[in-house]
Amino acid sequence: MNTENDIAIAVNNIEKSFKLPLEQSSGIKQVVVNALTRKSGYEVQQVLNDVSFEIKKGEFFGIVGRNGSGKSTLLKLIASIYTPDKGEIVVNGSLTPFIELGVGFNPELTGRENIFMNGALLGFNHKEMEAMYEEIVDFAELHRFMDQKLKNYSSGMQVRLAFSIAIRAKTDILVLDEVLAVGDAAFQQKCYDVFAELKKAGTTIVLVTHDMGAVLRFCDRAVLIEAGKVVNAGKPTDIADAYLNLNFKQKKKVKKDELSAVDVETYSIDNKVSHLFDPGDDIILEIDYKNKEKTKTHIGVQIFNDEGVYCFGTNTSVDGLKPFSGEKIKVTMNLKADLAPGNYSFTVAIMNENATTSLIYKPKAVLFRVSKTVRVEGVALLDYTWKSN
């Protein structure tokens, strides 16, 4: 049972709505017409409705949801940028938000000047900023641009600089929105390395993201927001499955059954159906699906153990393959069962041409077991030797 001392953030029965104007009513005639017809001139959009959850201290917590679900509004409430209509949010400790690109930046100042100004907003004095200036610039990889005005920076350059400053904050809680999606793959990996360090140091991190890989890799728990409500909360694997299934249902309405169900099977090296392997054995994963419209697709594969631990993941796009576009598609993947003994499953996704969206998502598409007793702990089996003097 959680005590108050264990909780970093408590969100209690939050409601939030906005008034959206229906039409311009600046003219006297329109004002009179609205008054006579009792037309308010605006509609109320309910963004969040009775949202509740708790985030533990030191926890890496994910908030996921489709566009328009209310997750970014929720983050702004947590960061005290908005105030709730009903309910309360209790934050125990100092909190640094990194929510919108460019907040706290002046486009007419140089990158160098913005570093010192933004640092002051985070509570650092000039001497402290001078001491960490080179580290900030090194992390952002913007040495050549520090004397240029920020208005000449690309969005990617701005987010690199902003994030490089934000992670220097002396804070108990770091709140991050999907702005990291602006960075390139190499910079995102650097950010993920920082996440790992902050998590190890006990910092509470709240992340809003569409990237289920990040949720599975970092989050201890997560919530799924849909239409302003928490529809699922719990283990990252459950939330990732629920989110991708939600997206798939939406896609199915648009795609009108362009793609048929996926058939997945595992084979041994001698091409016999098998779900039992020894460590180091070849596993041949075969994926079949029909693509009536011959749209371009990629394939994603993940491995989880029976405790929901994310063991491995890749897709044909990151591995440099061209998208598949035939009507009948069969793809095989050969990989080594370099896993500790235990029960595992393959999750398979049929993705769009850019490998950014799952069109079909099939969790636990096929189960398999790695047997034979080996005296190691963990998940992966690595070659190693011992040596002494």
N, C-alpha and C positions, 0 to 999 in steps of 0.2 A: 504494500500500500504506500502511495506517495505521500510524503509530508510536505508542508509548505516550504521547508528549507530545500527540498529536492527540485522544486519547480522554477524554471527560468521564466516561462511565459504561460499565463493562464488566460485562455479566451473563453469567456462565459456568456453564452446566449446573445451573441452579437447580431444586431440588425443594422443594415445601412441601405439607404435609398437616395436617389438623386432626382431633382426636378428637371425635366427636359422640356424646353420651350417647343410648342407645336407650330407656331407661326409668328411672324413679326406683328406686333400690336402697338406700334408707336403712334399711329395715326389716331386722331380723336374719334373718327367714325368707327374704326375697328374696336377701340376700347368700349364704345357705347354698345356695339353689337355683341361683344363678348359678355358685357354686363347683363344685357337683356336676355341673352340665351343661356346665361349662367355657365358660360364656357370659361374655364380657368386659364386657358392660354398655355398650359403645360401639362405634361403627364408625369406621373411618378414611376420611376424605374426602381424596382426592388432588386438590389444587387446582392445583398447577403441576408439570409433569413435563419435566425436561431442557430448560429454557428458556435460550436463549443469544442475545445480540445485543450490539452496541456502539453507543454514541451519541457522535458527534464533538463536540468543543468548539465552541460557537457554533451548534449545530444546533437546529432546531425539530423535535422528534421526537414523532410521534403513536403512541399505543397504543390500538388499537380492538378491540372484541369485544362479543359479545352479553352480556346479563346472566348472571352465573354462570360466565363464561369464565375468570375468574382475574385479570383485568387490575387490579382495585383491590388485590388481595392483592399483586400484583407491585409496584405503586407503594409500598405500605407496606414491602415488603422493600427497595426502593431507598432509601426514607427512613429505614431502620433502625428502623422501628416494630416489624416482625417480623424474626426471624432465620430464614434458610433451614435446612431439614433437611440438604440437600446442596448442594454448589456454593458459589460466592462471587460477591459483587458488589463491584466496585472503583469508588469514586467519587473522582475527581481534582478537588478544589476544594470550596468551601463550598456547601452545599445547603440550600435553604429549601423545606419541603413545605407545600402548601396543599391538604390532602387531605379533611378532614372538617369539615363545618360546625360551628362552635362550639368546636373544639379551641383551648384557651388562653383562652377567654372564661369569665367568671363571671356567670351570669344575675342575681345579686343586686346587681351593681355597675352603675353607669350606663354609657352609651355612652362618655362622656368618660373615666371611670376605666378602662374596658376598653382604650381606645386606649393609655393609658400603660402598663398592665400587659402588654398584648400586645407593645408596642414593647420593653419590657424583656426579654421572652422572645426577641426577635429581636436583642438585643445593643445596643439604643440606650439612652443615659442620658436622664434627665429633661429636660435642656436641649435635647438633640437632638429629642426628641419634641415639646417646646413649639414648636420652630422649624418642624416639619412638620405640626403639628396642624391648622391651617387648610386646608392642601392635602388632608389626609386627609378632612376633613369635606366639603370642596367636592366631591371626587371621589365620595364616597358619597352626597352630596345629602341629608344627614340633620341639617341645622342645627337644626331644631325639636325633635329627639329626643335630643340629646346628654346631657341631664340626666335622661332617663328610664332606668329599670332595663332591662337588656338582655332580661329575661324578657318584657317587654311588646313587644319587637320581633317583626315577622314574620320568617319564614325568609329572605325576600328582602332585608329590611333588614339582617339579620345577615351575609349573604354579601357584601353591598355594603361593609359596614364592614370585614369580615375581609379581603377582597381589597384594599381601599384601603390597609390597613396592610401587608399582605404584600408589595406591590409596592415598598414603600420599603426593603425589606431589601437590604443590601449583600451580594449573593450571586453566585456563579458559575453556579449551577444552580437553576432554579425548577421545582418539580414541582407539577402542577395536576391535580386530579381533576375529575369532571363537575359539581362544585358550582356552576359558572357557569351551569348550566341553570336554577338557581333565579331568577336575575336576569331582569328584563324585557328586551325587545329593545333599548331605548335604552342600558341599562347594559351589555349584552353588547357593543354596538358600541364603547363606551368601553373595555371590556376588550380588544377586538380592536385598538384603536388603541395600547394599551399593549403588546400583544404585538409589534406592528410596531416600536415604539420599542426594546423590549428586544432584539429580534432584530437590529436595526440596530446596537445597542451591543455585540453579541457574546455576550449571555447565552445559555446553554444552557437550553432550555425543553422539558420533557417534559409532554405533555398526553394525558390519558385522556379520550376523548370518543365520543359516538354521533353527533356532528354531522359528517357527511362534508364539508359546506361549509367548516367550519373546517379540516379536514384538507387539503382541496384548496387552500384560501386561504393557509395558513400553513406547513404542514409541508414540510420538505425530504425526509424519509423517514418511514416508518411501519411498524409490524408489526401483524398481525392475530392475536389470540389466540382459540383455540377449544378448549374442553375441556382447558384447562391447557397447551396446546402452541402454539408459534409455527407457524401454518399458511401464513403468507405474510409476506414482508418485501420492502420496496423502495420504488418510486415511489408518491407519494400517489394518483395516478390508478389504479394497479393495486390498491392496498389498498382504496380506496373501492369499486371495482367488485366485488372479492372479498367485501367486507363486505355490500354491498347484495344481491348474488346469494345469499349465505348466508342473509340474512334472508328473501329472497323464497322460497327453497326451503322454509324453515320455515313461512312463511305459506301456501304452496300446500297443505301438509298440512291446515291448518286451514280454508282457504277452499274446498277441493274444487272447484277450477276455476271459481269464480264469474266470474273475469275471463279473457277469451281473450287470445291474443297480440296485441301492438300492431302496427299497420301505420303506418309513418311515411314521408312523402314530401315533397320540396321542389318548389315551383313558382315560375315567374317571374310577373311582374305580369300577363301575359296568359294566366295559368292553364295554361301548358304545363309538363310535367315538366322540371325543369332542375336540374343539379348544378354549373353554372358561372355565376358572377356577377362583375360588375365592382364595384369599391368604390362604395358608395352605392346600389347596386341594392336593390330590394325583394325580400326572400325571403319566400315564403309557405310556412310549415311546416304540414302537415296531419297530424293524429293521429287514427287510427280504432281503436276497440276495442269489444268487446261486454261488457256487464255483466249477466249472467244474473239475478242477485239484485237488481239495481237499487240496490245499495249506493251511498252517497254517496262520491264520489272527487274528488280534485284532480289536476292535471297539473303535473309539474315538467320544466323544460327546461334543459339546460346545453350550452355550446359549448366544445370543446377543439380546440387545434390539433394537428398531427401529431406534435408533440414532447411532448404530454400537458399543455401549459399550459392552465389553467382560465381561459377568456376571458370567460365570461358565464354567469349563471344566475338563474333566477327560477321562481316557480310561481304557479298561479292563485289560491292562498290569499293570498299576500303582496300580489298585485296587486288584491285586493278582489273577486274573482269568487266567486259562490256555488258550492258543490260540485255536480258533475254526478251525476245519479241515473237517467238513462234506461237502457234495455236496449241500445240501439245509440247510441254516442256518437261524434261527429265534431267535432273542434275545430280551428280554424285560428288561426295566430299570424302576424302580419305584422310583420317587423322589417327594419331596414336593414342591409345588408352593409357596415357601417362598420368593416371589418377590413383590415389590411394584406394584400397578396397572399400566398397560401399555401393549404395544405390544412387543412380543418376537418371536424369531425363534430358532429352533434347527438346528445346522450344524452337519452333521454326516460324519465320515471318516472310510473307511475300510483300515486297516493298515497292514503292513507286520508282520512277526512273532515276530520281536523285537520291534514293535510299534515305529519305527524310520522313516518310510516312508508311505505316504498316497498312496494307490493303487487306491482307488476311493474317491473323495472328493466332497461332496454334500452340498454346502452352502445353507442356508435357506430351508432345506429339508422339514420342516413343520412349519407353523406359528401358534402361539397361543396367547391368550390374558388373562391377569390376571385382573379381574374386582373388583368391590366393592370398595367404597371410604374409604381410610384410611388416616389419617392426619400425614403422615410421608414423608420424603424426601429421595432421593437416589434411590437405586436399591433393596437392600435386606431388608426383614422384620425380625427384631430380637426381641426376647422376652425381655422386659425390665420393670422395675418398678421405681417409684420415692419414695424417702424417705427424710423427713426433721426432724430436731431435735425439 
